[in-house]
């Protein structure tokens, strides 16, 4: 199966990917939100530079797009450069992943040169996407994607040996998969971003099912305690 790769102009070849590592990523718990771009209307974009030591003398850029409501990573990529064209490509792929009929989201970003360029403003205008840039020196305004990048760095990049580009791609892919579909967030009622991505009806059912399961477990525990008390009385 083919997979995305860095532009061939960078001199990077698309070698056969190595098998992803499993079970490396801790599952953090954090707390409630609401359900996908068509509900929150906000999409955050950010860029991180991977340490040069991982890939010899080359700097590799990690960029991602996050849905502000569900915290779902809508799209991510590894790029050999991070020009306006690179950012436009990543944003375009994120927009293409939106369900049909969904209104265009508001894009939130920092004030990097890619995001403030005339070409990028023109691109967003053509896409009918409203752009909000956070206050300079105040990354907390884009806190959700900043938190994701911090987690990626501390839980994945620093603990997993990224020997080459293919291995980096597969390890980060596994991390994002776990983040989207397995990791419980306290801000999402201890559900996953993918749960919230599926909409409010799905979230409500998941919460009701969990409540019923907890009540059943409590009932079983009460019955066991009652049986133990009765056994103790009969043996006294």
VENURTA-V720931 format. One record per backbone hydrogen bond with DSSP energy under -1.0 kcal/mol. NH is the residue of the N-H (numbers start at 1). CO is the residue of the C=O. E is the energy in kcal/mol with one decimal. If there is no record, write none. Layout:
NH_CO_E, NH_CO_E
This chain:
10_7_-2.1, 11_8_-2.1, 15_13_-1.5, 31_186_-2.8, 39_36_-2.5, 40_36_-2.7, 41_37_-1.7, 43_106_-3.2, 44_66_-3.0, 45_108_-2.3, 46_64_-1.9, 48_62_-3.5, 50_60_-3.2, 54_51_-1.4, 58_55_-1.5, 61_79_-3.0, 62_48_-3.9, 63_77_-2.3, 64_46_-1.9, 65_75_-2.8, 66_44_-2.8, 67_72_-2.7, 68_42_-2.7, 71_67_-2.2, 74_65_-1.8, 74_72_-1.1, 75_65_-1.3, 77_63_-2.3, 79_61_-2.9, 87_83_-2.1, 88_84_-2.7, 89_85_-2.0, 90_86_-2.0, 91_87_-2.7, 92_88_-2.6, 93_89_-2.1, 94_90_-1.9, 95_91_-2.6, 96_92_-2.2, 98_95_-1.4, 102_99_-1.6, 106_41_-3.2, 107_130_-3.0, 108_43_-3.0, 109_132_-1.8, 115_112_-1.0, 116_112_-1.1, 121_117_-2.0, 122_118_-2.2, 123_119_-2.2, 124_120_-2.5, 125_121_-2.0, 126_122_-2.1, 127_123_-1.7, 129_124_-2.6, 132_107_-3.3, 134_109_-2.5, 138_135_-1.7, 141_138_-1.9, 142_139_-2.0, 143_140_-1.6, 146_142_-1.8, 147_143_-2.6, 148_144_-1.9, 149_145_-2.4, 150_146_-2.1, 151_147_-2.4, 152_148_-2.9, 153_149_-2.2, 154_150_-2.4, 155_151_-2.9, 156_152_-1.4, 157_152_-2.2, 158_153_-2.0, 160_156_-2.1, 163_161_-1.1, 168_164_-2.5, 169_165_-2.8, 170_166_-2.2, 171_167_-2.5, 172_168_-2.5, 173_169_-2.4, 174_170_-2.2, 175_171_-2.0, 176_172_-2.9, 177_173_-2.3, 178_174_-2.3, 179_175_-2.7, 180_176_-2.7, 181_177_-2.3, 182_178_-2.3, 183_178_-2.6, 185_191_-2.3, 188_31_-1.1, 188_185_-1.6, 189_31_-1.2, 189_186_-1.5, 190_185_-2.0, 194_180_-2.4, 196_192_-1.6, 197_193_-2.1, 198_194_-1.1, 199_196_-1.2, 203_199_-2.1, 204_200_-2.8, 205_201_-2.0, 206_202_-2.5, 207_203_-2.4, 208_204_-2.3, 209_205_-2.8, 210_206_-2.2, 211_207_-2.2, 212_208_-2.4, 213_209_-2.4, 214_210_-2.3, 215_211_-2.2, 216_212_-2.4, 217_213_-2.2, 218_214_-2.4, 219_215_-2.3, 220_216_-2.3, 221_217_-2.2, 222_218_-2.5, 223_219_-2.3, 224_220_-2.2, 225_221_-2.4, 226_222_-2.3, 227_223_-2.4, 228_224_-2.2, 229_225_-2.2, 230_226_-2.3, 231_227_-2.3, 232_228_-2.3, 233_229_-2.2, 234_230_-2.3, 235_231_-1.6
